[in-house]
Amino acid sequence: MAAFATTDPGDNSQFYKMSAKQFRHKAHEFLSSRKYANNLFDILSQWKNSTNLCMMTLETIFIEVLRRGDMYLERTIAITISEPSPEIKYTNWLREYYEEIWSKTLSCFESDRTVIQNQALTTAIKLMAEEGKHPIDARENHAYFFPVHRLKSILMALLSPDQDNTHLISKFEEILGYKDALYYTLKTLPSLTPKRQPHKLFIKNLLELINRLALAKENIYNATSENQELLCHLPDSPVNFTWDQSSAKKSLNKVWGCIMHWELTPQLHKLLLIVLVERVIQYLEKPILLTDFLMDSLDADGPIGVLALKGVYELVTKHNLEYPNIFTKLYAMFEPEIFHTKYKARLFYLSDLFLQSTHLPEALVAAFIKRLARLTLVAPPEDIMIILEFIGNLLLRHPGLKCLIDHPHGGELSDYPGVGDPFLMEERDPLQSNALLSSLWEIRALQHHVLPSIATKARFINNPLSSKEHDLTAALDNTGEDIFNKEIKDTVKDIMLTFERPHSMSLPKGERLFQYWQL
């Protein structure tokens, strides 16, 4: 057997650079015979010159080594034998190199090249999965094994306080579809979440990771199934993994309990609200404890208040939270600035849910209808279409508000529309806005809109209202570009560019160009 090289490759990498063919050849030699053991040293010496090729080659080598069991070591043998045999020396030598490769691979997460970062994550995940299938340490009764210490080191690298790892976390999401990987990620996160204020990049990475967790109900609440896919499970072996739902939820609650005590920038505040209302709130043991946080967020202007609205809706409808001023807050959110945020669709959708009840006071609903109608005068075309359908739905739910369509004292629509309108747009209390004394002259004004589709849509108040509500979710998907393309398709006809069909590359007969030029 060849003498084993030390684990320090030295400075050999500066003298030559191996090709991909040489990497493959040395890997093949190493795996074919132990007399080529020092090929591992030669490959590792190329780390600086060819990081990606080196990682891929070492990944191939050690996946095969793990499958063969060359690094497997019985603990009893290691303790009882005073003088290690050559076999044990070789095993320990391989394990030293294996740990060094793990360390170097994880350090590549901090590389300034995305391709190296992606390859490092891929290599780490593949080695972790293979080590789970073929452990290098003894275990009892061939029980299911997941290398949690490897997963923890990967998560520590992903949750870096020094760089934004959103792209790596997005790639890491691929293994979170495996039930065991998701479970042990949840179990590991509490130990990586500090109680004291961390760096903002750590917070961003952690929130991005939680947002990527596949927290579907079938994962959290279902017990182990025979057909589940596991990352560290050999196809022909029995399924010994068990999903502990109470432990998984407890871990998530611990992590979130720490996060809620951190100070957040406006950007992180928005990201936290997105993760909270879309991923986490349904799995929290006591969501009602979020009341103060959500109320403070609801008072904030702009998208933060809109994002908090969904959380408040969850608490009101599912946890019996009493918040009498919620409609006043919702009413105040309808400002012209909302049309310039990417969360406006969320506001329309949630407003439709809040105003779903037919038992709301007509004065309250009338104020929303009137405010929405006034906003159509400054809204983009795609938002006008949504507002018109929204107003139509509200009129259907509250037939008594049809008086707003032609109120005799609600503002004249002559040369000066809105003159004498008693509606108070600046009033913050919807019940004090005098909306019931007004009329929908704004919608009649839209019947003369430059876009025919909007003008046609606004004529719904001229006819008896439909008996069926509009589906706002379909209208929310339309954009200004969709409306523009539809108008172009409806109004622009094909223009004939030639009077005679060309039959060759030459100009047709009668072309006046021939009178002045020779071609």
Helices and strands as residue ranges (DSSP letters): G 12-14, H 20-32, G 34-36, H 39-44, H 51-68, H 75-80, H 86-107, G 108-110, H 114-133, G 140-142, H 148-158, H 166-172, G 173-177, H 179-192, H 200-212, H 217-221, H 245-259, H 266-275, I 276-280, G 281-283, G 287-290, H 291-299, H 303-318, H 326-333, G 336-340, H 344-354, H 362-375, H 381-397, G 399-404, G 430-432, G 435-437, H 441-446, H 452-457, G 458-462, H 472-476, H 480-491, G 512-515
